[in-house]
Amino acid sequence: MNTPQNQDEKYMRMALAEAQQAFDEGEIPIGAVVVCQDRVIARAHNLTETLNDVTAHAEMQAITQAANELGGKYLTDCTLYVTVEPCIMCAGAIGWSQTSRVVYGCRDEKRGYSDYAPRALHARCTVTGGILEEECRQLMQDFFRQKR
């Protein structure tokens, strides 16, 4: 059965594949996928080390790709799937892009937007957290454990 929960898990697995690619490249393992009308229009992962750019977060890369794909700056009919709760910067970009929905895997206890800027997203944006939470958290923990 194709329930909303199953759909969220399907797309979060794609975001996790992006996060794994980031991990393999030595980037903080966060992945993002943008879906519009049941079609993946963008896939991205962190590129801050590769591009030497602190703004090259997975969400920022995915928003740019999605806007280019749609030919406009607003993502009003789109869902952003991201493995870790967006930071304040990314939440601002999600808000400005008018993304309709955000689905994330695990919370970011240190830098997540919900603690610092809970109103950064667009007023009509809905948020679902905790999708494949343990897998998303484990990838982050494995990455930082490897770095120590």
C-alpha distance (Angstrom), angle and dihedral (degrees) to the residues before:
residue distance angle dihedral
M1 . . .
N2 3.80 . .
T3 3.81 101.7 .
P4 3.81 124.6 168.4
Q5 3.85 88.0 -107.8
N6 3.82 90.3 54.6
Q7 3.81 90.7 48.3
D8 3.79 91.1 50.2
E9 3.80 91.1 50.0
K10 3.81 91.6 47.5
Y11 3.79 93.1 54.6
M12 3.79 93.6 39.3
R13 3.81 87.9 56.8
M14 3.81 87.5 57.0
A15 3.80 89.5 50.7
L16 3.82 88.8 49.0
A17 3.81 89.5 53.3
E18 3.81 87.9 54.9
A19 3.82 89.7 48.1
Q20 3.81 89.9 51.5
Q21 3.81 89.2 52.4
A22 3.82 88.9 52.5
F23 3.81 89.4 49.4
D24 3.81 90.4 51.4
E25 3.82 89.9 50.9
G26 3.81 93.2 50.3
E27 3.81 93.2 -106.4
I28 3.80 123.4 130.7
P29 3.82 99.8 -86.2
I30 3.77 104.5 -112.8
G31 3.78 120.5 134.1
A32 3.78 133.1 -173.6
V33 3.79 137.3 -166.6
V34 3.81 128.2 -172.8
V35 3.79 117.5 -150.3
C36 3.80 124.3 -167.6
Q37 3.80 120.2 -176.8
D38 3.82 92.2 -16.8
R39 3.82 92.1 -51.2
V40 3.79 124.9 112.1
I41 3.81 106.0 -127.1
A42 3.81 99.7 169.4
R43 3.81 139.8 23.1
A44 3.76 124.7 -177.0
H45 3.78 146.7 152.3
N46 3.77 136.0 -161.9
L47 3.80 113.5 -63.7
T48 3.81 100.5 172.1
E49 3.81 94.1 120.7
T50 3.80 95.8 39.4
L51 3.80 93.7 49.5
N52 3.81 95.6 31.2
D53 3.81 85.9 -129.5
V54 3.80 123.7 130.2
T55 3.82 90.2 -155.8
A56 3.82 94.8 57.4
H57 3.81 94.3 101.4
A58 3.80 119.4 152.3
E59 3.81 92.1 -108.9
M60 3.81 93.3 51.0
Q61 3.81 91.3 49.7
A62 3.82 91.5 47.5
I63 3.82 94.0 47.6
T64 3.81 90.7 51.9
Q65 3.80 92.4 48.2
A66 3.80 92.5 46.9
A67 3.81 93.1 49.0
N68 3.80 89.8 50.2
E69 3.80 90.9 48.6
L70 3.81 92.4 50.3
G71 3.79 94.6 40.2
G72 3.79 93.9 -126.5
K73 3.78 141.6 73.4
Y74 3.81 99.2 -116.6
L75 3.79 123.0 84.7
T76 3.80 95.6 -170.1
D77 3.80 95.8 146.3
C78 3.79 95.7 39.9
T79 3.77 138.6 101.5
L80 3.79 120.5 -149.2
Y81 3.81 114.6 -150.4
V82 3.78 114.2 -163.5
T83 3.79 129.6 171.2
V84 3.82 95.3 -136.3
E85 3.80 130.0 35.8
P86 3.82 108.9 -90.3
C87 3.79 120.5 -103.0
I88 3.79 122.3 -124.2
M89 3.82 93.1 -91.2
C90 3.78 93.1 51.4
A91 3.81 92.3 43.6
G92 3.79 88.1 55.4
A93 3.80 91.4 51.8
I94 3.80 90.5 46.2
G95 3.79 88.4 51.9
W96 3.81 94.6 47.7
S97 3.82 90.7 48.0
Q98 3.82 89.2 52.5
T99 3.79 91.6 -131.6
S100 3.80 107.1 -172.3
R101 3.77 99.1 -143.7
V102 3.80 140.1 13.5
V103 3.79 123.1 -159.9
Y104 3.78 118.0 -174.2
G105 3.77 135.7 -179.9
C106 3.80 110.0 -144.1
R107 3.78 132.2 5.4
D108 3.77 121.3 -106.7
E109 3.78 101.4 -131.0
K110 3.82 93.5 -171.2
R111 3.81 105.3 39.4
G112 3.80 108.7 9.5
Y113 3.78 117.5 138.1
S114 3.81 94.7 -129.3
D115 3.81 92.1 71.5
Y116 3.80 97.7 42.2
A117 3.81 107.7 26.5
P118 3.81 109.3 12.1
R119 3.81 92.2 164.6
A120 3.83 96.1 51.4
L121 3.79 94.5 101.8
H122 3.80 121.3 80.9
A123 3.80 112.5 -82.7
R124 3.82 92.1 -114.8
C125 3.79 95.0 47.5
T126 3.79 115.9 113.4
V127 3.80 122.3 -152.9
T128 3.78 131.1 -151.8
G129 3.78 118.7 -175.0
G130 3.78 134.4 -175.3
I131 3.81 100.0 46.9
L132 3.83 106.9 152.1
E133 3.79 84.3 -14.0
E134 3.79 97.9 164.9
E135 3.81 94.2 49.7
C136 3.80 91.6 48.5
R137 3.81 92.4 47.6
Q138 3.81 93.0 45.7
L139 3.81 92.9 54.4
M140 3.81 90.4 52.7
Q141 3.80 92.4 46.7
D142 3.80 91.9 48.5
F143 3.80 90.6 50.8
F144 3.80 95.4 51.3
R145 3.80 92.8 41.0
Q146 3.81 87.9 55.3
K147 3.82 91.0 50.2
R148 3.82 94.3 54.2
